[in-house]
Amino acid sequence: MKEALYYKKIRNNVQCMLCPRNCSIKESQVGFCGVRKNISSKLYSLVYAKPVSVGIDPIEKKPLYHFLPGTESFSIGTVGCNLRCKHCQNWQISQAKPGQYKTQELEPEEVVEEAIKNNCKSISYTYNEPAVFYEYALDTAKIARKKGIRNVIVSNGFINEEPLLEWCRYMDAANIDLKGSDSFYRKITTAWLEPVQTTLKILKEKKVWFEITNLIIPTLNDNPKEIEEMCRWIKQNLGIGYPLHFTGFYPCYQLSGLPPTPAGSLLKAKAIAEKIGINYVYNGNVSTSSGSNTFCPKCREMLVERSYFSVCENRIKNGKCPFCGELIPGVWK
């Protein structure tokens, strides 16, 4: 165990200040995420250096399309989450408690060593919500930064501002889920929208590269008007240069009775976003023609050709389109 960051004592309770839930936790109890425990009026992380999932993934799987394309990312995750999404694809670990799965003892130094040994250009904190293993991710990221390894969070974005700002000092990129309207968040995830929007604004302000994922679930968040509203918010608050990934839902967990997302719904969402003016809009999880390729927004030449999570060809030179010289936002080397 490791003492947690971002909490305060309130009589015999402790209040966790990591995410917007601000859980008040009684002695010997855990917070909403299940992995932060009050022991003798101190808050401890129960998952520090105890990943249950370790792997090497293409960076495109996160998905990040404008960040070191064609490279691999050493990826770790623990149990626990601060949301209860009914459609969670990794619910077996995100909704699990410490002790329910065999863990690997992997200290931050060892994570970085493994990344270097496997020629990974980055470390991704992913699989479950990295905010719940905040201290582990932060300590690893500090060491990785010194070794020239980039750091990536794949997150729901439901985190308080102070810990996020500290993360921003060491994180190089993020993929943030922007799941839908506030009513969708409250009904399907037990969270709410505003903190996620704030996270995206802070990432922009602190110049951490990020991309946005919106999982389209039939009948729940596939309303064209809601998609248009989300895209307009992105344009007005974040600009038109950050990639937006519309991905397909497959029945799982508590929404196993719903159908998969039709390819047509993804194409329609992509068309809405492009009409509003977002420059880089992608489709994922469902096969759509050229939906994962990157095109120059100015001359429309194809710059990066992808097949599933592989890069077939990358024509971008020095961060620019080689045909017209347009600057293509991202981290290319």
Backbone as numpy.savetxt, mean C-alpha at the origin, in Angstrom:
# Nx Ny Nz CAx CAy CAz Cx Cy Cz
9.43 -9.21 22.01 8.59 -8.01 22.01 9.47 -6.76 22.01
8.88 -5.69 21.55 9.57 -4.40 21.56 8.57 -3.34 21.99
9.02 -2.42 22.83 8.12 -1.34 23.24 7.71 -0.53 22.01
6.43 -0.25 21.95 5.88 0.46 20.80 6.17 1.95 20.87
6.14 2.56 19.74 6.20 4.01 19.63 4.77 4.55 19.59
4.63 5.83 19.87 3.36 6.54 19.70 2.24 5.99 20.57
2.41 6.15 21.88 1.33 5.86 22.81 1.51 6.75 24.04
0.46 6.84 24.84 0.55 7.58 26.09 -0.21 6.83 27.18
0.18 7.05 28.42 -0.45 6.39 29.56 -1.66 7.20 30.02
-2.74 6.51 30.31 -3.94 7.12 30.87 -4.36 6.26 32.06
-3.94 6.66 33.27 -4.11 5.84 34.47 -3.51 4.46 34.22
-4.32 3.39 34.36 -3.78 2.05 34.15 -3.87 1.61 32.69
-4.52 2.41 31.87 -4.64 2.11 30.44 -3.52 2.78 29.66
-3.34 2.35 28.43 -2.49 3.09 27.51 -3.33 3.42 26.27
-3.03 4.55 25.68 -3.72 4.92 24.44 -2.74 4.88 23.29
-3.00 4.00 22.34 -2.16 3.89 21.16 -2.47 5.07 20.24
-1.44 5.76 19.77 -1.61 6.94 18.92 -1.12 6.68 17.50
-1.01 5.41 17.14 -0.45 5.09 15.83 -1.44 5.33 14.69
-2.68 4.88 14.86 -3.66 5.07 13.80 -4.86 5.82 14.33
-5.75 6.26 13.45 -6.87 7.11 13.88 -7.84 6.46 14.86
-7.74 5.18 15.11 -8.61 4.56 16.12 -8.23 5.02 17.53
-6.96 5.34 17.74 -6.48 5.82 19.04 -7.00 4.92 20.18
-6.77 3.62 20.06 -7.31 2.65 21.00 -6.87 2.92 22.43
-7.82 2.88 23.35 -7.52 2.88 24.77 -7.49 1.41 25.21
-6.32 0.97 25.67 -6.09 -0.47 25.88 -5.87 -0.75 27.37
-6.68 -1.63 27.91 -6.56 -2.01 29.31 -5.37 -2.94 29.53
-4.98 -3.08 30.78 -3.89 -3.98 31.15 -4.13 -5.39 30.61
-3.09 -5.93 29.98 -3.08 -7.29 29.42 -3.98 -7.45 28.20
-4.48 -6.35 27.67 -5.33 -6.41 26.48 -4.57 -5.89 25.27
-5.11 -6.17 24.08 -4.53 -5.67 22.84 -5.49 -4.69 22.19
-4.95 -3.88 21.28 -5.78 -2.94 20.55 -6.54 -3.61 19.42
-7.24 -2.80 18.65 -8.08 -3.29 17.56 -7.29 -4.16 16.58
-6.03 -3.82 16.35 -5.21 -4.55 15.38 -4.78 -5.92 15.87
-4.87 -6.15 17.19 -4.55 -7.44 17.75 -3.10 -7.71 18.04
-2.22 -6.75 17.74 -0.79 -7.03 17.87 -0.03 -6.00 18.72
-0.77 -5.13 19.43 -0.13 -4.12 20.28 -0.77 -4.24 21.66
0.03 -4.60 22.66 -0.50 -5.05 23.95 -0.02 -4.17 25.10
-0.94 -3.92 26.03 -0.63 -3.21 27.26 -0.07 -4.21 28.28
1.21 -4.05 28.60 1.86 -4.88 29.62 2.45 -3.95 30.67
1.86 -3.96 31.85 2.33 -3.11 32.96 2.38 -1.65 32.56
1.32 -1.20 31.90 1.14 0.20 31.50 2.16 0.67 30.46
2.73 -0.29 29.74 3.54 0.04 28.58 2.97 -0.70 27.38
3.07 -0.08 26.21 2.55 -0.70 24.99 3.68 -1.41 24.27
3.43 -2.65 23.89 4.45 -3.46 23.21 3.92 -3.99 21.88
4.82 -4.06 20.90 4.52 -4.73 19.64 4.78 -6.22 19.81
3.79 -7.03 19.46 3.92 -8.48 19.58 4.46 -9.13 18.31
4.69 -8.31 17.27 5.10 -8.89 15.98 6.46 -8.37 15.50
7.18 -7.70 16.38 8.48 -7.16 15.98 9.43 -8.30 15.60
9.97 -8.23 14.39 10.92 -9.23 13.87 10.30 -10.62 13.78
8.97 -10.67 13.63 8.28 -11.96 13.54 7.38 -12.02 12.31
7.96 -11.96 11.12 7.12 -12.06 9.92 6.55 -13.46 9.76
5.34 -13.52 9.23 4.75 -14.82 8.88 4.78 -15.05 7.38
5.08 -13.99 6.64 5.16 -14.09 5.18 6.41 -13.36 4.71
7.28 -14.08 4.00 8.52 -13.53 3.47 8.66 -14.01 2.03
8.93 -13.09 1.13 9.05 -13.49 -0.26 9.80 -12.47 -1.09
10.04 -12.83 -2.33 10.66 -11.93 -3.29 9.67 -11.73 -4.44
9.24 -10.50 -4.63 8.21 -10.20 -5.61 8.72 -9.18 -6.63
8.21 -9.25 -7.85 8.45 -8.13 -8.77 7.78 -6.88 -8.23
8.43 -5.76 -8.37 7.87 -4.51 -7.83 6.51 -4.21 -8.46
6.30 -4.70 -9.67 5.02 -4.47 -10.35 3.85 -5.13 -9.63
4.14 -6.10 -8.78 3.07 -6.82 -8.08 2.47 -5.99 -6.95
3.12 -4.91 -6.54 2.68 -4.17 -5.35 1.33 -3.45 -5.48
0.84 -2.87 -6.52 1.57 -2.62 -7.76 2.24 -1.24 -7.74
3.48 -1.22 -8.24 4.19 0.02 -8.51 4.73 -0.07 -9.93
4.25 0.79 -10.80 4.64 0.76 -12.21 5.66 1.84 -12.57
5.74 2.88 -11.75 6.66 3.99 -12.04 7.79 4.04 -11.02
8.13 2.90 -10.45 9.18 2.84 -9.43 10.07 1.64 -9.71
11.29 1.92 -10.16 12.29 0.89 -10.44 11.71 -0.29 -11.21
11.12 -0.04 -12.37 10.46 -1.13 -13.11 11.41 -2.26 -13.46
10.87 -3.49 -13.38 11.65 -4.66 -13.71 12.55 -5.17 -12.60
12.48 -4.54 -11.42 13.31 -4.99 -10.30 12.48 -5.85 -9.34
13.19 -6.52 -8.42 12.52 -7.34 -7.42 12.61 -6.69 -6.05
11.60 -6.98 -5.23 11.51 -6.37 -3.91 11.40 -7.46 -2.85
12.29 -7.41 -1.87 12.21 -8.35 -0.75 11.03 -7.93 0.12
10.10 -8.84 0.35 8.80 -8.47 0.92 8.53 -9.22 2.21
8.05 -8.48 3.22 7.74 -9.09 4.51 6.39 -8.61 5.02
5.74 -9.47 5.80 4.49 -9.12 6.45 4.30 -9.94 7.71
3.50 -9.43 8.63 3.22 -10.12 9.89 1.73 -10.44 9.96
1.25 -10.81 11.12 -0.19 -10.91 11.32 -0.71 -9.55 11.79
-2.05 -9.37 11.68 -2.68 -8.18 12.23 -3.02 -7.12 11.20
-4.04 -6.34 11.51 -4.44 -5.22 10.66 -5.33 -4.28 11.48
-5.33 -3.01 11.10 -6.19 -2.04 11.78 -7.49 -1.78 11.03
-7.78 -2.60 10.01 -9.06 -2.59 9.31 -9.66 -3.99 9.37
-10.93 -4.08 9.04 -11.63 -5.37 8.95 -12.35 -5.44 7.61
-11.61 -5.37 6.54 -12.21 -5.36 5.21 -12.88 -6.69 4.91
-14.11 -6.64 4.50 -14.87 -7.85 4.22 -14.35 -8.59 2.98
-13.57 -7.89 2.17 -13.07 -8.47 0.93 -11.57 -8.76 0.98
-10.97 -8.77 2.15 -9.52 -8.88 2.27 -9.00 -10.14 1.59
-8.02 -9.97 0.72 -7.43 -11.09 0.00 -6.40 -11.84 0.85
-5.90 -11.19 1.89 -4.93 -11.82 2.78 -5.50 -11.98 4.19
-6.78 -12.25 4.29 -7.45 -12.29 5.58 -6.87 -13.35 6.52
-6.28 -14.41 5.93 -5.74 -15.47 6.79 -4.68 -14.93 7.73
-3.90 -13.94 7.28 -2.87 -13.38 8.17 -3.31 -12.02 8.74
-4.02 -11.23 7.95 -4.38 -9.89 8.43 -5.34 -9.97 9.62
-6.18 -10.98 9.65 -7.15 -11.11 10.74 -6.71 -12.14 11.78
-5.49 -12.62 11.67 -4.96 -13.58 12.63 -4.35 -12.87 13.84
-4.15 -13.63 14.89 -3.53 -13.12 16.11 -2.14 -13.74 16.27
-1.26 -13.07 17.00 0.07 -13.64 17.25 -0.04 -15.04 17.83
0.77 -15.95 17.31 0.77 -17.31 17.78 -0.05 -18.26 16.93
-0.90 -17.71 16.05 -1.72 -18.58 15.20 -0.96 -19.11 13.99
0.14 -18.45 13.65 0.95 -18.89 12.52 2.41 -18.98 12.94
3.11 -19.91 12.32 4.54 -20.02 12.56 5.24 -18.79 12.01
6.10 -18.21 12.80 6.83 -17.02 12.37 8.29 -17.34 12.10
8.90 -16.46 11.31 10.35 -16.51 11.15 10.95 -15.44 12.05
12.01 -15.78 12.73 12.72 -14.77 13.51 13.67 -14.06 12.56
13.33 -12.86 12.16 14.11 -12.14 11.17 14.29 -10.70 11.63
15.42 -10.42 12.20 15.71 -9.08 12.71 15.90 -8.10 11.55
15.73 -6.80 11.81 15.89 -5.82 10.73 17.19 -5.96 9.94
18.30 -6.19 10.65 19.58 -6.36 9.96 19.55 -7.55 9.01
18.87 -8.61 9.43 18.79 -9.82 8.60 17.91 -9.61 7.39
16.85 -8.82 7.54 16.00 -8.50 6.38 16.83 -7.80 5.31
17.60 -6.82 5.73 18.43 -6.07 4.78 19.48 -6.98 4.15
20.08 -7.83 4.95 21.08 -8.77 4.41 20.46 -9.68 3.35
19.25 -10.17 3.61 18.57 -11.04 2.66 18.24 -10.29 1.37
17.84 -9.04 1.50 17.54 -8.23 0.32 18.78 -8.07 -0.55
19.90 -7.78 0.08 21.16 -7.60 -0.66 21.59 -8.91 -1.30
21.51 -9.99 -0.53 21.94 -11.30 -1.02 21.13 -11.73 -2.24
19.86 -11.36 -2.28 18.98 -11.76 -3.38 18.86 -10.69 -4.47
19.76 -9.70 -4.42 19.82 -8.66 -5.45 18.50 -7.90 -5.59
17.84 -7.69 -4.47 16.60 -6.90 -4.47 16.95 -5.43 -4.31
16.34 -4.60 -5.08 16.62 -3.16 -5.03 15.80 -2.45 -3.97
14.83 -3.16 -3.42 13.97 -2.54 -2.42 13.48 -3.58 -1.43
12.97 -3.09 -0.30 12.27 -3.92 0.68 10.84 -3.39 0.77
9.88 -4.29 0.65 8.47 -3.91 0.74 7.88 -4.43 2.04
7.17 -3.54 2.71 6.45 -3.88 3.93 5.00 -4.04 3.49
4.52 -5.28 3.48 3.33 -5.59 2.69 2.65 -6.85 3.23
1.76 -7.41 2.45 0.98 -8.62 2.76 -0.12 -8.34 3.78
0.23 -7.82 4.97 -0.79 -7.27 5.86 -0.53 -5.77 5.96
-1.19 -5.08 6.86 -0.99 -3.63 6.96 0.31 -3.31 7.70
1.28 -2.67 7.04 2.57 -2.42 7.70 2.51 -1.47 8.88
1.46 -0.66 8.97 1.36 0.23 10.14 1.33 -0.55 11.44
0.76 -1.77 11.43 0.67 -2.52 12.68 2.00 -3.14 13.08
2.95 -3.22 12.13 4.32 -3.59 12.53 5.25 -2.40 12.27
4.76 -1.25 12.68 5.40 0.04 12.42 6.87 0.06 12.85
7.14 -0.35 14.08 8.51 -0.27 14.62 9.46 -1.16 13.84
9.00 -2.34 13.49 9.80 -3.29 12.72 10.14 -2.71 11.35
9.13 -2.16 10.69 9.35 -1.55 9.37 10.28 -0.35 9.46
10.09 0.47 10.48 10.91 1.68 10.62 12.37 1.33 10.87
12.62 0.41 11.79 14.01 0.04 12.09 14.69 -0.60 10.88
13.94 -1.42 10.15 14.50 -2.04 8.95 14.80 -0.99 7.89
13.87 -0.07 7.72 14.03 0.97 6.69 15.25 1.85 6.97
15.52 2.13 8.23 16.69 2.95 8.57 17.98 2.26 8.15
18.06 0.96 8.40 19.26 0.21 8.02 19.35 0.09 6.50
18.22 -0.19 5.88 18.21 -0.33 4.42 18.66 0.96 3.74
18.20 2.09 4.24 18.58 3.38 3.65 20.09 3.55 3.65
20.74 3.16 4.75 22.20 3.28 4.84 22.91 2.36 3.85
22.26 1.25 3.51 22.86 0.27 2.61 22.48 0.50 1.15
21.73 1.55 0.87 21.36 1.85 -0.51 20.18 1.05 -1.03
19.42 0.45 -0.12 18.23 -0.31 -0.50 17.00 0.59 -0.29
16.13 0.64 -1.28 14.93 1.47 -1.17 13.87 0.78 -0.31
12.94 1.58 0.21 11.88 1.09 1.09 10.51 1.42 0.54
9.61 0.45 0.63 8.27 0.56 0.04 7.23 0.12 1.06
6.18 0.91 1.22 5.03 0.46 2.01 3.85 0.22 1.09
3.17 -0.90 1.31 1.93 -1.21 0.62 0.86 -1.17 1.70
0.04 -0.12 1.70 -0.70 0.24 2.91 -2.13 0.67 2.61
-2.96 0.54 3.64 -4.31 1.10 3.54 -4.34 2.60 3.84
-3.21 3.14 4.28 -3.12 4.58 4.50 -3.82 5.08 5.76
-4.29 4.16 6.61 -5.04 4.53 7.80 -4.07 4.65 8.97
-3.41 5.80 9.04 -2.34 6.03 10.02 -2.38 7.49 10.43
-1.96 7.79 11.65 -1.94 9.17 12.12 -0.77 9.93 11.50
-0.88 11.25 11.55 0.07 12.10 10.84 1.49 12.02 11.41
1.63 12.04 12.73 2.98 12.06 13.31 3.79 10.82 12.96
3.26 9.61 13.15 4.04 8.44 12.73 4.27 8.38 11.23
3.31 8.86 10.45 3.50 8.87 9.00 4.66 9.79 8.61
4.74 10.95 9.24 5.81 11.88 8.92 7.18 11.28 9.23
7.27 10.51 10.31 8.53 9.83 10.63 8.84 8.77 9.58
7.84 8.03 9.17 8.01 7.04 8.10 8.53 7.70 6.83
7.99 8.88 6.52 8.35 9.56 5.26 9.84 9.89 5.17
10.51 9.93 6.29 11.95 10.20 6.28 12.74 9.03 5.69
12.16 7.84 5.69 12.90 6.65 5.28 12.23 5.85 4.16
10.97 6.14 3.86 10.27 5.41 2.82 10.44 6.10 1.47
10.70 5.31 0.46 10.94 5.84 -0.88 9.71 5.79 -1.77
8.81 4.87 -1.47 7.63 4.72 -2.32 6.52 4.06 -1.52
5.31 4.25 -2.01 4.14 3.64 -1.37 3.09 3.33 -2.41
2.37 2.25 -2.15 1.10 2.05 -2.84 0.01 2.12 -1.79
-0.93 3.02 -2.00 -1.99 3.26 -1.01 -3.34 2.86 -1.61
-4.07 2.07 -0.85 -5.44 1.73 -1.25 -6.35 2.93 -0.99
-7.03 3.36 -2.03 -8.10 4.35 -1.89 -9.37 3.61 -2.28
-10.06 3.10 -1.28 -11.03 2.03 -1.49 -12.38 2.49 -2.04
-12.76 3.73 -1.78 -14.07 4.18 -2.25 -14.55 5.36 -1.44
-15.86 5.52 -1.37 -16.48 6.63 -0.65 -16.39 6.40 0.85
-16.72 7.44 1.62 -16.70 7.30 3.07 -17.71 6.25 3.53
-18.87 6.21 2.90 -19.87 5.22 3.28 -19.38 3.80 2.99
-18.64 3.62 1.89 -18.05 2.32 1.59 -17.07 1.91 2.68
-16.20 2.85 3.07 -15.23 2.56 4.13 -15.94 2.10 5.40
-16.95 2.85 5.82 -17.61 2.55 7.08 -18.37 1.23 7.04
-18.95 0.91 5.89 -19.76 -0.30 5.77 -18.91 -1.55 5.54
-17.83 -1.43 4.75 -17.08 -2.60 4.31 -15.76 -2.79 5.04
-15.17 -1.72 5.57 -13.82 -1.82 6.15 -13.73 -1.51 7.64
-14.77 -0.93 8.22 -14.82 -0.44 9.61 -13.94 0.81 9.82
-13.42 1.38 8.77 -12.61 2.60 8.88 -13.39 3.76 8.25
-12.69 4.88 8.00 -13.33 6.02 7.37 -12.32 6.68 6.44
-12.81 7.49 5.53 -12.04 7.94 4.37 -11.02 9.03 4.68
-11.36 10.01 5.49 -10.54 11.22 5.62 -9.07 10.95 5.97
-8.77 10.06 6.92 -7.34 9.83 7.22 -6.54 9.30 6.04
-7.19 8.53 5.17 -6.50 8.00 3.99 -6.19 9.14 3.02
-7.14 10.02 2.85 -6.91 11.19 1.99 -5.78 12.05 2.55
-5.75 12.21 3.86 -4.67 12.98 4.49 -3.32 12.33 4.26
-3.27 11.01 4.36 -2.02 10.28 4.10 -1.51 10.59 2.70
-2.38 10.55 1.71 -1.97 10.81 0.33 -1.44 12.24 0.17
-2.08 13.19 0.82 -1.62 14.58 0.74 -0.23 14.73 1.38
-0.01 14.04 2.50 1.29 14.12 3.18 2.38 13.48 2.33
2.10 12.34 1.74 3.08 11.70 0.88 3.49 12.62 -0.27
2.51 13.31 -0.84 2.83 14.27 -1.91 3.70 15.40 -1.37
3.30 15.95 -0.23 4.03 17.07 0.36 5.47 16.69 0.68
5.68 15.46 1.16 7.01 15.02 1.56 7.79 14.37 0.42
7.18 14.38 -0.76 7.85 13.89 -1.97 8.22 12.41 -1.88
7.35 11.64 -1.25 7.48 10.18 -1.30 6.67 9.71 -2.51
7.32 9.00 -3.42 6.59 8.55 -4.60 5.47 7.59 -4.19
4.30 7.79 -4.76 3.21 6.87 -4.43 2.34 6.61 -5.65
1.68 5.48 -5.60 0.67 5.11 -6.58 -0.57 4.66 -5.83
-1.71 4.76 -6.45 -2.99 4.51 -5.79 -3.64 3.28 -6.41
-4.20 2.44 -5.55 -4.96 1.28 -6.02 -6.41 1.40 -5.58
-7.32 1.17 -6.53 -8.74 1.10 -6.23 -9.28 -0.24 -6.72
-9.61 -1.11 -5.76 -10.18 -2.42 -6.08 -11.68 -2.23 -6.33
-12.11 -2.58 -7.52 -13.51 -2.38 -7.88 -14.31 -3.64 -7.57
-15.28 -3.51 -6.66 -16.09 -4.63 -6.21 -17.51 -4.45 -6.75
-17.99 -5.40 -7.52 -19.33 -5.27 -8.10 -20.40 -5.00 -7.05
-21.24 -4.02 -7.33 -22.39 -3.56 -6.54 -22.00 -2.72 -5.32
-20.72 -2.66 -4.95 -20.34 -1.96 -3.73 -19.62 -0.64 -3.98
-18.68 -0.62 -4.92 -17.98 0.65 -5.21 -17.73 0.84 -6.70
-18.59 0.24 -7.52 -18.41 0.33 -8.98 -19.34 1.34 -9.63
-19.98 2.17 -8.81 -20.87 3.20 -9.34 -20.05 4.26 -10.08
-20.32 4.51 -11.36 -19.53 5.47 -12.13 -19.45 6.86 -11.50
-20.54 7.29 -10.85 -20.53 8.63 -10.23 -19.54 8.68 -9.07
-19.48 7.59 -8.29 -18.53 7.56 -7.17 -17.09 7.48 -7.68
-16.88 6.73 -8.74 -15.53 6.65 -9.33 -15.12 8.01 -9.86
-16.04 8.69 -10.51 -15.74 10.03 -11.02 -15.42 10.99 -9.88
-16.18 10.90 -8.79 -15.94 11.78 -7.64 -14.55 11.52 -7.06
-14.16 10.25 -6.95 -12.84 9.92 -6.44 -11.75 10.47 -7.35
-11.91 10.32 -8.65 -10.91 10.79 -9.61 -10.79 12.31 -9.59
-11.90 12.99 -9.41 -11.84 14.45 -9.32 -11.12 14.89 -8.05
-11.34 14.16 -6.97 -10.61 14.48 -5.74 -9.11 14.28 -5.95
-8.72 13.21 -6.60 -7.31 12.96 -6.89 -6.72 14.10 -7.71
-7.41 14.48 -8.75 -6.91 15.54 -9.62 -6.76 16.86 -8.87
-7.76 17.21 -8.06 -7.75 18.49 -7.37 -6.74 18.54 -6.23
-6.50 17.39 -5.58 -5.66 17.40 -4.39 -4.26 16.83 -4.59
-4.10 15.97 -5.58 -2.81 15.30 -5.78 -2.21 15.58 -7.14
-3.03 16.00 -8.09 -2.54 16.25 -9.44 -2.86 15.08 -10.36
-2.30 15.13 -11.56 -2.63 14.14 -12.59 -1.47 13.20 -12.91
-0.37 13.30 -12.16 0.83 12.54 -12.51 1.07 11.27 -11.73
0.25 11.02 -10.70 0.44 9.80 -9.91 -0.41 8.67 -10.50
0.18 7.51 -10.72 -0.57 6.41 -11.32 -1.75 5.95 -10.46
-2.81 5.58 -11.15 -4.01 5.07 -10.52 -4.29 3.68 -11.09
-4.33 2.68 -10.22 -4.54 1.30 -10.63 -5.96 0.86 -10.27
-6.77 0.55 -11.26 -8.06 -0.08 -11.01 -7.87 -1.58 -11.11
-8.15 -2.30 -10.04 -7.91 -3.73 -10.03 -9.21 -4.51 -9.83
-9.19 -5.75 -10.28 -10.37 -6.59 -10.24 -10.50 -7.40 -8.96
-11.72 -7.51 -8.49 -12.05 -8.28 -7.29 -12.34 -9.73 -7.65
-11.88 -10.63 -6.79 -12.26 -12.03 -6.89 -12.91 -12.44 -5.57
-13.99 -13.20 -5.63 -14.73 -13.54 -4.40 -13.84 -14.17 -3.34
-13.90 -13.63 -2.13 -13.10 -14.17 -1.03 -13.65 -13.68 0.30
-13.18 -14.30 1.35 -13.48 -13.95 2.73 -14.99 -13.76 2.94
-15.43 -12.60 3.39 -16.84 -12.40 3.71 -17.68 -11.94 2.51
-17.04 -11.77 1.38 -17.77 -11.38 0.16 -17.64 -12.47 -0.90
-17.59 -13.70 -0.47 -17.43 -14.80 -1.42 -18.66 -15.02 -2.29
-19.77 -14.40 -1.92 -20.99 -14.55 -2.70 -21.12 -13.58 -3.86
-20.22 -12.61 -3.93 -20.26 -11.65 -5.04 -19.53 -12.19 -6.26
-19.89 -11.71 -7.46 -19.18 -12.17 -8.67 -17.85 -11.45 -8.84
-16.93 -12.00 -9.63 -15.68 -11.28 -9.95 -15.99 -10.00 -10.72
-15.05 -9.09 -10.70 -15.22 -7.84 -11.44 -15.12 -8.10 -12.94
-16.13 -7.71 -13.71 -16.02 -7.86 -15.17 -14.94 -6.94 -15.73
-14.28 -7.39 -16.77 -13.26 -6.55 -17.41 -13.86 -5.22 -17.86
-15.12 -5.23 -18.26 -15.77 -4.00 -18.71 -15.84 -2.94 -17.64
-15.98 -3.35 -16.38 -16.03 -2.37 -15.28 -14.69 -1.67 -15.11
-13.61 -2.42 -15.27 -12.28 -1.81 -15.18 -12.03 -0.86 -16.34
-12.43 -1.26 -17.52 -12.26 -0.39 -18.69 -13.07 0.89 -18.55
-14.27 0.76 -18.00 -15.12 1.94 -17.80 -14.50 2.89 -16.78
-13.96 2.33 -15.69 -13.31 3.16 -14.67 -12.08 3.86 -15.25
-11.32 3.12 -16.04 -10.13 3.70 -16.67 -10.52 4.86 -17.58
-11.59 4.68 -18.34 -12.06 5.73 -19.25 -12.51 6.97 -18.47
-13.17 6.76 -17.34 -13.61 7.88 -16.50 -12.41 8.68 -16.01
-11.41 7.96 -15.48 -10.23 8.64 -14.93 -9.47 9.40 -16.02
-9.35 8.79 -17.19 -8.63 9.45 -18.29 -9.41 10.66 -18.81
-10.71 10.58 -18.82 -11.51 11.72 -19.27 -11.36 12.89 -18.32
-11.24 12.60 -17.02 -11.05 13.66 -16.03 -9.66 14.27 -16.15
-8.71 13.50 -16.70 -7.39 14.06 -16.97 -6.23 13.40 -16.27
-6.46 12.31 -15.55 -5.36 11.60 -14.90 -4.52 10.91 -15.98
-3.23 11.13 -15.94 -2.36 10.73 -17.06 -2.03 9.25 -17.11
-1.94 8.61 -15.95 -1.45 7.23 -15.93 -2.47 6.36 -15.19
-3.27 5.66 -15.94 -4.35 4.84 -15.39 -4.16 3.41 -15.88
-4.18 2.47 -14.94 -3.89 1.09 -15.27 -5.01 0.16 -14.80
-5.12 -0.98 -15.46 -6.02 -2.05 -15.05 -5.20 -3.24 -14.58
-5.66 -3.89 -13.52 -4.93 -5.04 -13.00 -5.87 -6.14 -12.53
-5.34 -7.34 -12.42 -6.05 -8.54 -11.97 -7.03 -9.10 -12.99
-7.32 -8.33 -14.02 -8.20 -8.79 -15.10 -7.51 -8.47 -16.41
-7.52 -9.40 -17.34 -6.83 -9.19 -18.61 -7.60 -8.20 -19.47
-6.98 -7.05 -19.72 -7.54 -6.05 -20.63 -6.45 -5.62 -21.59
-6.79 -5.36 -22.80 -5.81 -5.00 -23.83 -5.05 -3.75 -23.44
-3.73 -3.85 -23.31 -2.80 -2.74 -23.03 -3.08 -2.03 -21.71
-3.88 -2.64 -20.83 -4.24 -1.96 -19.58 -3.10 -1.81 -18.60
-2.01 -2.54 -18.79 -0.88 -2.42 -17.87 0.32 -1.72 -18.50
0.17 -1.22 -19.71 1.28 -0.54 -20.39 1.27 0.95 -20.08
2.46 1.54 -20.13 2.60 2.97 -19.90 2.76 3.69 -21.23
1.94 4.73 -21.43 2.00 5.53 -22.65 2.37 6.97 -22.29
3.07 7.63 -23.18 3.38 9.04 -22.99 2.09 9.85 -23.09
1.80 10.68 -22.11 0.55 11.45 -22.16 0.55 12.53 -23.24
1.74 12.84 -23.77 1.84 13.90 -24.77 1.78 13.35 -26.19
2.66 12.40 -26.52 2.71 11.90 -27.90 2.05 10.53 -28.07
1.64 9.91 -26.94 0.90 8.64 -26.93 1.72 7.44 -27.39
3.02 7.56 -27.49 3.86 6.41 -27.78 3.92 5.49 -26.55
4.00 4.18 -26.79 4.12 3.25 -25.67 5.54 3.29 -25.11
5.66 3.48 -23.81 6.96 3.62 -23.18 7.38 2.39 -22.40
6.43 1.77 -21.71 6.74 0.54 -20.96 5.68 -0.50 -21.31
6.16 -1.63 -21.83 5.25 -2.73 -22.14 5.37 -3.79 -21.05
4.22 -4.20 -20.49 4.20 -5.18 -19.41 3.32 -6.37 -19.77
3.68 -7.51 -19.24 2.86 -8.70 -19.34 2.72 -9.26 -17.93
1.52 -9.19 -17.37 1.29 -9.53 -15.98 2.23 -8.70 -15.11
3.18 -9.33 -14.40 4.08 -8.57 -13.53 5.48 -8.45 -14.10
5.62 -8.71 -15.39 6.93 -8.63 -16.03 7.00 -7.42 -16.97
8.18 -6.82 -17.02 8.42 -5.73 -17.95 9.04 -6.31 -19.21
8.34 -6.16 -20.33 8.84 -6.69 -21.61 9.81 -5.70 -22.25
9.47 -4.42 -22.14 10.33 -3.38 -22.72 10.12 -2.08 -21.98
11.22 -1.38 -21.70 11.15 -0.07 -21.05 11.94 0.93 -21.89
11.25 1.84 -22.52 11.88 2.81 -23.41 12.20 4.14 -22.74
11.80 4.31 -21.51 12.01 5.59 -20.83 13.51 5.82 -20.65
13.95 7.01 -21.00 15.36 7.39 -20.91 15.50 8.61 -20.01
16.25 8.43 -18.94 16.49 9.54 -18.01 15.18 10.18 -17.54
14.19 9.32 -17.32 12.91 9.81 -16.81 12.05 10.54 -17.84
12.41 10.41 -19.13 11.68 11.13 -20.16 11.25 10.22 -21.29
10.24 10.65 -22.01 9.84 9.97 -23.23 10.91 10.19 -24.29
11.45 9.13 -24.91 12.51 9.30 -25.90 12.00 9.86 -27.22
10.70 9.90 -27.40 10.12 10.36 -28.66 9.85 11.87 -28.66
9.34 12.40 -27.52 8.99 13.82 -27.50 9.63 14.58 -26.35
10.32 13.89 -25.46 11.01 14.56 -24.36 10.14 14.85 -23.15
8.89 14.39 -23.14 7.99 14.62 -22.01 8.54 13.97 -20.74
8.53 14.70 -19.64 8.96 14.16 -18.37 7.92 13.17 -17.85
8.34 11.96 -17.53 7.43 10.94 -17.04 7.67 10.78 -15.53
6.74 11.19 -14.70 6.97 11.16 -13.25 7.18 9.74 -12.74
8.06 9.62 -11.77 8.34 8.32 -11.17 9.78 8.27 -10.68
10.20 7.08 -10.25 11.57 6.82 -9.84 12.09 5.73 -10.76
12.95 6.10 -11.69 13.31 5.19 -12.78 14.67 4.54 -12.59
15.47 5.02 -11.64 16.78 4.40 -11.39 17.25 4.68 -9.97
